[in-house]
Amino acid sequence: MKIRLRAVLLALGLCCTLLPGVALAGLDEGLAAYKKADYATALREFKPLAIQGDSQAQHNLGVMYVKGQGVPQDYKEAAKWYRLAADQGNASAQFNIGLMYDTGQGVPKDEKEAVKWYRLAADQGNAAAQFNLGWMYESGQGVPQDKKEAGKWYRLAADQGYADAQKNLGVMYSNGQGVPQDYKEAVKWYRLAADQGYANAQSILGWMYVNGQGVPQDYKEAVKWYLLAADQGHAKAQSSLGWMYDNGKGVPQDYKESVKWYRLAADQGDVSAQFNGCDSN
């Protein structure tokens, strides 16, 4: 399964060193206050700079309006500040205003406009924007569907360590979509995401070991990855782990342990776990 766009708000970042010394000091003080959850002080530092046209302060102010930190939550006001920063080339703001158009928060939903802003941020190397742009091409939202173009943007984000993109690139290699089918390459990308603690990638990697796709079949290794994902509450991994205990694959056969994992998955609505759990009773 492909992961949908995540409504990620980029964290406040330090401004560039090209800003005047007074502005730099104000931003530093604002960021220090923000990290301490002293939003009143952060707002007092950011707002005058934002009004003066400082793009980083404008972006940070947008974040605060989205999250309702020190101000009432106001998506329209957030969009206003993001756009002002985005128009100055601030990549984080370009991503965030793209996300607002993508989700219809604070602005009318407009996938073409979202693509425009994602592309501007992606061209500056913003990994989240590269991932979202890849998704737009993969799903044909705001642009004609183009799996090769999707793979291009996923790879750019994946090469920066963006776990969602690594996982989606793995899926593309598994299915031969936009890239030649290559299970070994798929496993490479799944593992990179899994090593970052990404439960979905961990679960898929477990499945690859069970089926010997891109790796030698290894039930013990499969159990290892299923367990990592299952401990994070991943329903499919919990169901798969239940099956491993049910059938003694990679672990000693243990019906009680099997039922435990089936039940956890079933409680989340996993149909196969609900069926298998009934059979185990």
Stockholm file with secondary structure:
# STOCKHOLM 1.0

chainA/1-281         MKIRLRAVLLALGLCCTLLPGVALAGLDEGLAAYKKADYATALREFKPLAIQGDSQAQHNLGVMYVKGQGVPQDYKEAAKWYRLAADQGNASAQFNIGLMYDTGQGVPKDEKEAVKWYRLAADQGNAAAQFNLGWMYESGQGVPQDKKEAGKWYRLAADQGYADAQKNLGVMYSNGQGVPQDYKEAVKWYRLAADQGYANAQSILGWMYVNGQGVPQDYKEAVKWYLLAADQGHAKAQSSLGWMYDNGKGVPQDYKESVKWYRLAADQGDVSAQFNGCDSN
#=GR chainA/1-281 SS CCCCCCCCCCCCCCCCTTSCHHHHHHHHHHHHHHHTTCHHHHHHHHHHHHHTTCHHHHHHHHHHHHHTSSSCCCHHHHHHHHHHHHTTTCHHHHHHHHHHHHHTSSSCCCHHHHHHHHHHHHTTTCHHHHHHHHHHHHHTSSSCCCHHHHHHHHHHHHTTTCHHHHHHHHHHHHHTSSSCCCHHHHHHHHHHHHTTTCHHHHHHHHHHHHHTSSSCCCHHHHHHHHHHHHTTTCHHHHHHHHHHHHHTSSSCCCHHHHHHHHHHHHTTTCHHHHHHHHHHC
#=GC SS_cons         CCCCCCCCCCCCCCCCTTSCHHHHHHHHHHHHHHHTTCHHHHHHHHHHHHHTTCHHHHHHHHHHHHHTSSSCCCHHHHHHHHHHHHTTTCHHHHHHHHHHHHHTSSSCCCHHHHHHHHHHHHTTTCHHHHHHHHHHHHHTSSSCCCHHHHHHHHHHHHTTTCHHHHHHHHHHHHHTSSSCCCHHHHHHHHHHHHTTTCHHHHHHHHHHHHHTSSSCCCHHHHHHHHHHHHTTTCHHHHHHHHHHHHHTSSSCCCHHHHHHHHHHHHTTTCHHHHHHHHHHC
//
